[in-house]
């Protein structure tokens, strides 16, 4: 059996004159997810759900999600307001049925752990000891089951100085927790508006681009430009075979869909660092059963 997760991020839904484009981008990405065959186990949207964190914007998020038929989990970003997010979606499947922005969802063959890296008044992120202890407990409950850890701020530098200055302050502390749990198959993040993959604590960080607009790859100081018409592609991750020992990387491959760029890359997932334009990640790996 093969499991997969569809990863979206940063829709920046808003209201008023600017509302149409971000809502259309999110709807298009969700429509793409529904076309996947076989369908993913679940969908994760890793934060910046709204532009300003206003209740009316979360109502618009709800409208964009509509009656989406697949399991879908929301993550808090720096543009979000946790209280308003819970006010709109608390008790629903979008927050795992709970009323907090830190939660876990246990599927038969997959654990999804959602963290809240929001720091009030700051574009940067931090988890803090309490969340990291909670994550360690969650991952310890089912050590033989693959797990996906989800947050907004990438826990590693992405090579864009403007964004690295507002990354996750306690990324090394998160790395310690992830390294202690070899069945963490991905750490999913957003924030960058540009796709990035990188080795992280024996696992792999996957940063999804925005469903709305992308950041340029600005390797110098200064705010990245927003490309007018960035190329689009769909990335599919498949894990083949099993680790030789717990925590060791397995070979994986990805194939790009529409758009320019390479069609296939093979190698160790722990050594990949790939950057390309996309609107969605889909990752898959063998289940533990």
N, C-alpha and C positions, 0 to 999 in steps of 0.2 A: 504494500500500500504506500502511495506517495501523498504527502501532505503539502499544501501550498498556502501562502498568505499573500494577498494583494496589499500593496503599500502605497498610499497616497499621502500628500502633505500640503500644508499652507494654502488652503483655498481663499483665505482672506475675504470671506463673505461680508457684504455690507448692505446698506440700504441707501435709497436716494438715487441721484443721477448716475452714480458709479456702480450700481448694483448689478447690471446685466452681465458684464464680462466675467467677473469671478463666479457668479452662479452658473453661467453657461459652461465654464471650464470644469467645475465640479461635476455637473450633470454629465458632461461628455466623458469624464474619467470613470464615473460610476457605470455608465452605459458600456464602456469598454470592458469593465470588470465582468459584467453580465454576459459578455460574449466569450469569455474564457471557457475552454472545454478541455479537461474537467474543471468545474468551478473551484475557486479557492475555499479553504476551510473558513476563512474570515477575511475581512478587510479592516485595515488600521489606517486612520488619518492622524498623522503625528503633529498636530498642533497648528496654531495660528488659524483656527477655524474661522475667526472673524477678524475684522480690521481694528475695531475699537473695544470689543468686549461688551457691547451694549445688548440689553435684552431683546430689542427689536432685531438685531443681527442674528442672535441665536434662533429666533423664530424663523428667520430667513434660511438658516442652516437646516432647520427641520423641514421647511418646504422643499429645499433642494434634495434632501435625503428621501423625502416622500415615503413611499411604501417599499423602499429598497429591500429585496427579499433575502439577501444574504446577511449573516451575522456581521456587524460592523461596530468598531470600537473607536471612541474619540479620545484624543490626548490634548492636554492643555499646553498652549504656547505662550510666548511672552506678550502677544497681542490679545490674549484671551483674559477673561475675568472668571476665576474659578467659581465664585458664588453665582454669577449669572449663568455659567455653564451648567452647574448643578441645578439651578432653578429651572432651567429649560429641559434638561434631560435626566435629572436624578430619578432613580427608580426604573429607568428604561434599559433596554438591552444595549443602548449606545454607551452607557457607563457600567456595563456588566451587571445591571440590576441594582446597583448600589447608589449611594448618595455622596460619594467622595470622588475626587479626581485621581486618586491612587487606588487601583483595584486590580484584581486578577480574575481571569476567566479560565476555567479548566475544561478543555475539550477532552474527549477520551484519549487522544494521542498527541495532545499539544497543550502547553500552558502559555497563556498570554498575560504578561505582567506589565501594567501601565503605571508609569511614574509621572509626577508633576514637577517639572524643573522651573516653573515660574518663580521669579523674584520680583516682588512688587516694586514698581518704579524703575526697573532696570531692564535693558534688552538682553542681558546675560542671564545665565541659568545656574541653579544650584539645587541639589537634592537634599543634602543634610543627613546627619547620622540616623535620624528616625526612619526616613524612607529607605535608606540603605540597609538598615537592620530588618525592616519589613521585607525587602526584596530577598534578602538572604533566607529568611524563614519560608517565604513562598517557594523559592527554588529548591529548598531542602525537602519539601513535602513529597515531591515526586521526582526523585533524582534520576530515574531511568527514562523519563518522558522528555522529549524535546521541548525547549522553552524559547519564547521570543520576548525580549525586553524592549519596551517602547517608551520613548520620551521625545521631547522636542529638540533640545540642544544637543548637538553632536558631542560625544565625550572625547574627541580627538581633534587636533588642528586639521583644517581642511585645505590649507594653502591659500586662503583668501584673507589677507591681513585684517581687513575691515570686519569680517565676520568672526575671525579667530579671536578678536578682542572682545567679543560678546558670546563666547562659547560657554561650556559647562565648567564651572569653577572647580568642582570636585570630581572631575573625570577620573583621576587616578584612584580615588576611593571606590568609584563604581567598578573600575577595572579589577580591583581586589575581589569584589563580590563575584563578578562574572567569572574570573579565573578559577574560583573555587567550585564552579558548577559547570562541568564540561558539556552538559547537554544544552547549554544556551547556544542555539544555532544561529541566531541573528540578534543584533541590537539595532533597532529601527529608530531613525531620527529624521528631523526636518530642518527648518530654520534657515537653510542656506539658499534655497531656491535654485539649487544646482545639484545634480546627482553626484554622489561620491561613494566609493566603497573603500574600506581600509581594514587592515588587521587590527584586532582589539582583544587583548586578554585571552587569547586562544580561540576567539570567535571572530566574527566579522561585523563591522558597523556598515549599515546601508542607509545612506541619506537620500531620501526621495526628493525630486524637484517639486516645485509648486504646480498645482493644477491651474493656477491663474497666470503668473508671469515668472520668468526666470531671471536669475542674476548672471551677469557676465563673469567669465573666469579672470578676475582682476588679481594678478599676482603681486601688484605693487600697492602702496598705501593709497587710501581713498575709497570712496563708495563705488561699488561695482555698477557698471551701466546695465540697463535692462535691454537685451536684444529685442529688436522690433519683431522679428519672425524667427525665433529659434527653431532648429530642426527638432522633430519629434521622433521618438522610437519607443518600443516597449521591450523591456528587459525581462527575460525568463530565466530564473535560477533553478537548476536541478542538481541535487546531490546524488552521486552515483557511488554505490558500494558503501561499505561501513568502515569506521575508523579501525585502524590496527590496534589501538589502545584507547581508553577513555580520554577524550580531549584532543586527540591528534586530528589534524585536518584531513578531509577526504577530498579527492579530486572533484571538481565541479566544472560546469561549463555554462556559458550564457549565449543566447542567440538574440540578435537585435531584430526588431520588426521593421516598421517603416523608417525611412530616413537614411542619411548617409552614415558611413562609418563601418567598422569591422563587423563581420557577421558572426564570428565565433572566436572565443578565447578559451583555452584549456590550461589548467594548472592548479596549484594548491590554493584553496580559498583563503588561507591565512596569509598568502603573499600577494594577493591581488590589490591593486589600487587603480580603479578604473573611473574615469570621469567622462560623461557624455550627456546629451540632452534627452529627456524623456518626460512623460507625464505620469508614469506608473511603474512600480516594480512588482514583479510576481516572483516569489521565491518558493522553491519546493525542495523536499528532501525525503528520504525513506523514513517511515515511522519506526518506532522502536519495537513494535510488535512483530 
